[in-house]
């Protein structure tokens, strides 16, 4: 969070001073206070306040969807990645809430959206549930932004419901066959280990090395906290991964031509989770697709390159003709 805040120092003098104060406060709390859960909860609510969003919920069939929403104007629906939740985009939302209505839900199986053992959480099933959520909150047409697994969901959604989208943005998205396998996939094939599943502080470090070009320095007590949380939901996440793999990891290969929305692909050049050669497949398969690849950036451009990422996405939105 300090990394994100430190790179979002634009705006008014008050906003810059507030950001600087928040940076120092978060750094102090993370380094010295032995209460990771409390600190994370405070930072979460601080980011919501900064972005001008509030929490809402709606029941859709068997799942209770909690989501963040705020702002006015055309709707941008943000979809998080695996193991994340509605708060993962942090204050990235603040760049768009002044001019757009931003909505960020917990996908079923993540965050507060509790999964059911009797249900499958493969990508097509998640897309159907997402469309039910969209109907429940009465969205008409909207912009769709997805990251990693969320990008896979968004790409499939765009091919299934092309008339509902004003635009599509995919950030380091899963879902297509890459010419060059990612480091994470090679590691899984050779070692039999999925880095998205972790139980120990050492495995947290391992995941950070796959996610970031420059991994952040995380205090030991925070890594222990993340490890405990990872152990607590280990069986659940393993089921979700199994459902996704059984349903198909590359379903977009044969669906890209069905995507009619103007599309932006944003990638980190050093992404070790989804190789940047995925961009070539997206550009080849989607009629109206443009791309931006950030140098010295891993799987999380909105974290490692937040100012650049928000500028690129804002310029894309402003360039659209509906």
Secondary structure, DSSP 8 states (H G I E B T S, - for coil): -HHHHHT---S-HHHHHHHHHHHHHHHHHHHH-S-HHHHHHHHHHHHHHHHT-EEEEEEETTEEEEEEEE--SSEEEEE--TT--TTTTGGGGHHHHTTSEEEEE--TTSTTS---TTS---HHHHHHHHHHHHHHTT--SEEEEEETHHHHHHHHHHHHSGGGEEEEEEES--SS--SS--HHHHHHHHH---TT---SHHHHHHHHHHH-SS-----HHHHHHHHHHHHHTHHHHHHHHHHHHHH-S-GGGGTGGG--S-EEEEEETT-SSS-TTHHHHHHHH-TTEEEEEETT--S-HHHHTHHHHHHHHHHHHHH---
